[in-house]
Amino acid sequence: MKIRKTLLVEETIETDEFGVACDPLVRMAALAVLENPFAGIDADDLSGLFEMGAVLGDRLAGRIMHRLDGPPTGYGKAAIVGSEGAAEHGAALLHPMLGKPVRAAIGGGKALMPSNVKVAALGGTIDLPLGHKDEAWAFNYIDTLSVGIADAPRANEIVLCVGIASGTRPRSRVGDGPR
């Protein structure tokens, strides 16, 4: 695995969009820019990306947990694939093995980890979805954090993203689940 660089994004929200004070919400994302070994290759067996996802899930979630002040309540994952790759390359990093080490790093996680993958040009951004780590139907925790890196992904790269949140959307008022 060839990693070009990593980035840690930390956002603290103290008011809602109207300037009304709220409980502080910390949303963090750790991103890794890595070479896509399948760039330009039409391959059916993408299993080489599975283990890379596990290693990066552990590393990126660990970086966030080292900085997060308080317990995490939500999580998510995303990948931006460079133009010589396919969305399936990002999915191979995210789905088979990334979740287990992220759940271990945050101390649990019963709910499906929301995800998003797309192919984009240099400087592309992605909406990293976030959801409650234990309760998929906790509507107040469904959120996004838009992330990207100005010089990535190059055509032969993938930007892998792991996100963690410390609470609900600012002043959330939708509810905790289906009625």
N, C-alpha and C positions, 0 to 999 in steps of 0.2 A: 504494500500500500504506500503510495506516494502522496503525502500531504504537503501542499504548498504553504498553507497558513491556516490559522484559526482566529476566530473573533468572538468576543463575548459582548453581548448587548444587554444593558440593564436599563429598564424604564421604571420610574416611580411616579405614579399618578396620585395627586393629593386633592384634586378637585375634578368634578365632572366637566362635561363640555360647556356647561353654562356658568362655570366658576363656583359652583356650590361645593363646599368642603365635603370630603368623604374619607372613609378609612383608607389609609395609604395602601395602594395596590402595587406590588412589584411584579413585573413580568420580565423574564430573562430568556435570552436565547443564546445558545452556543452554536457556532457555525464552523464547519471544517470545509476547506476547499481541497479536493483531492482529484488526482488524475483518474479518469474513467478508463479502466483497462479494456472496455468494450467499445470505445469511441470508434465509429466508422466500421464496426464489425457487426454483421448480422448473425448473432449467436442465439441458439435456443437454450443452452445451459448457462445460466447466470449465477450459479451457486457460488462462484468465486466472490461475489459481492455480499453474500449472506454473512459470512464471518467478519468481513470488513464492517458491516453494519453493527454487529455485536461489539466489536472493539471500539468503534466510534461512539456508540450509545453509552458505553461505560465511561469513556474519556470525557465526552461533552457533558453528560449529566453530572459527573463528578466535579467538573469545573463550576457548574452552576451551584451545586449544593455547597461547595466551598465558600461561595460568596453570598448565598441567600441567607438573610437574617430572619429566621422563622421557618415553620413547617410549610412545605409545598401543599397546595390544594389541587392544582391542575397541571396538565401536561399536554404535549402535542409534538408532532414531528413533521418535517417537510424536506423536500429535495428540489433543487433547481438543476436541471441537466443541461449541459452545453449543447450547442447545435449539431455536433457530430454524434450525439447519443440519442437514446430513446427514453421516453417516460418510464418504460419498464426497467431501465437501469436504476433509476431512483427508487422505484418500488422494490427492487431486489435488495437495496440497502435498508429500506425502512421496515419491511414487513416480516420476513421470516424470523429474524434474530435480534433486532435492535431493542425491542420492548423489554425483554427480560432484564438486561443490565440497567436500563433506565429505572424500572420498577425497584430493583435492588438498591440503587443509589438513593431513591427518594423514600424508601421504606414502605413500599406497598404499591397499590395501583390495581384495583379490581376491574375498572372500566376500560373499555376499548380506548386506545390512544388515538385521537383523531389525527388524520394525516392529509397531506396535499403534495402532489408532484406535478411539475410541469417542465417543458423544454423551453429555454429562453436564451436570449443573446446576452452578451457581456453587459453587466450592470443590471440584469433582470432582478426583480423583486418577487417575493411570494408572500401570501398571507398564511402565516403559520397558525393553524387552528389550535385552540386550547379548549379543553373540557375537564370537568372534575375527574380526579384520578380514581375515585371509587364509585361514583354514582353518575352513570351516563345521562340520566334524566334530570340532573340538577341544572335547569335552564339558566340560572343566574351566573353560572361559571362558563358558559359557552361564549368564547371570545376569540379574537385573533390578534396577532402581533405581526405587522408587516416588516419584513427583513430583506436585506440584500447586501451585496458587496460591490462597490464600484468597479473593481477590476476582475470580477468573476460572475459566472463561470466562463472560462475560455471555452472554445469549441470542444476541447477534449477533457473537460472537467465536470465535476458534480459538486454543488454546494449542499452539504448535508446539514440540517438544522434540527436541534432539539430545544424545545421550549418548556418552561416551567413558570407557573404563576402562584402567587401567595394568597389569592382571594378571588372574589367575584368581580364582575364589571363594576366600575364606579357607580355607586348609588343604584345598584341593580334592584329592579322592582317587578320582574316578570314572574318569578316563582321558582319553586323547587322541583316541579315535575308535572306529569300529566294529571288531569283531574277527572 
